[in-house]
Structure formats: C-alpha cells, structure tokens
Amino acid sequence: MDKKKGLGKGLSALIGSGPAQAGNGGALKDIAALSDTGDERLLRLDPRNIKPNPSQPRREFNEETLGELAESIRRDGIQEPVIVRRAGNDYELVSGERRVRAAVMADLETVPAVCRDVSDRDMLKLGLIENIQREDLNPIDLARAYNDLIEQFRWTQEQLADEVGKKRVTVTNTLRLLNLPADIRAYVVEGALTMGHARALLAIDKPAAQRAAAKRIIEEGLSVRQAEKLAALKTLPPKPEKPRPPEKKDPNIEALEDDLRQRFGTKVRIRSNKKNRGKIEIEFFDLDQLERILACIQR
C-alpha cells in the first residue's frame, strides 16, 4: 500500500480535483468549473469576516513569507479557493488560513471560497493534511498536531503514520520533540534550532544539560553532526576561554625595566597597580649572579 495515497485522498476529497483561477476583481464565473459537484456552494467572502479554524495546527505564521504571498496575490490573484463551512450565520475556515491572512494584507475585498459540510471531527485532520502537503509547518506545531490527532481519534502511531503518509519512525521522532523543555521548543519554532538539532538534544537526559547544549549549539553555530557529538558526551566540555589581551605597560616603566636589565644582566619586572604600589622582580640563576646583583645595588 502506498501511504502517500491516503494523504492525497484526504485533501483532494475536500478541495476538488483542480485549482480555480480568481484574480483580485475576478467574478464568480472564474471558479464555475467547481459548481458541478452538486452539494458544494461557491462564494466570494470578505476575508476579514471569515472565522479562523479552531483546530488549525499551525501556531506561528511567518510575517515575511505572508508578505511575499500578499504581493503575489496583488499581482496574480488567489489561484485556489479557500475551504469554509457554515458556523451559524457566519463562515468558518477549514483550510487556507495563509491565503486568507495574505488577502487581508493585500487589501482584497473578497476571496473565492468553497463551502463544504465538514464535521468537527474532520476539521483538525483536514487542516493538518493541508499543511503537511505544503510541508510548511514547523516541527513543533507538527508534533502538537500529530499528538492531537492521536488523542482525538485514538489512533496508534502506526495508524497515524498511515493516515498522513509518513513512515512510522518519522512520526515517532516528531512526537518525541514534545518531550523537550518549553524554551528549547521555542528555539525550534523560531528556527534557531533545526529538527536535527532538537533530536540530538533528546539524547541528553537532564533538562538543564539540554538547555546548556542548546545554548552552545546556537552560540557556536554547530552543525547537526557536531550537536550529536556534543550530546553523546556525559558532561559538556568547558567552553574554550578567549585569551586575555596582554596588558599595556606604561612606557616609562618599560624604559626603567630595560635600564635595570642592562645594569644587572638579567630579567627584571616591575609590577604596579593603580595606587602606584608594586614590586620589582629580579631573576638570578646561581649564587654568583646573586652576589653580582647585590654588589650593583650596594654601590
């Protein structure tokens, strides 16, 4: 059985077999080809009045990519109608939230919408399938959505993998990300850590050590392979200390050291602090050299 077929079937059954073309000011006839399916309704709705999908698996929307989509919509229009369902006297979004948000940014008065009879039970599943097909959910939102599906439908991980067209091990590894501390999950959502980095951190037992390793990965820009090697260590190696720059010495002190060095024929160091207190260090290598130095001082 090809697992990808289950995924495609879920979304195609919801949206239809072909994309519709609808420009900024396009008429309803632009999507008339979809009207032959019998029970679905075709509408043009104000995107500001469409209620969001309460089961939307996506928690974060990248403003930069939304802006790019808005520019595309201004130029070419919405290429595929969003899917809605009736919610009392209003319409509730089933799929297409990025298009709706971008349409608002693009100041569109209406967007093309297909109205379908979708049950509460199917809302999360269809929203997830749409995002998985576009592969633009961040790993943490994807893990949360997988977990919601398992709890809502009482699926095993094997059944979930079958439904979303992924390998069982992929689903399992994604779900394990929810075991990470909240601050590390936030790094993954923000893109500071990749899914590969997050999976490497799961090999560390203690949350405090996971946080320390995550900080190290981000600060030093470690690759996933380097992160895996770091996580494999029982204790994190200390961060290499930056060499201290040599202290700048007063040129008058340096001149005095040179004068004494020439006079005694050995190394001489003068150390002083900000209060002008200090000491003079004179090196000697044997008693004869010490006697010569003392003779020079006593003159």
Secondary structure by P-SEA (a helix, b strand, c coil): ccaaaaaaaaaaaccccbbbbbcccccccccccccccccbbbbbbcccccccccccccccccaaaaaaaaaaaacccccbbbbbbbcccbbbbcccaaaaaaaaaacccbbbbbbccccccaaaaaaaaaaaaaccccaaaaaaaaaaaaaaccccaaaaaaaacccaaaaaaaaacccccaaaaaaaaaccccaaaaaaacccccaaaaaaaaaaaaaacccaaaaaaaaaccccccccccccccccccaaaaaaaaaaaaaacbbbbbbbcccccbbbbbbbccaaaaaaaaaaaac
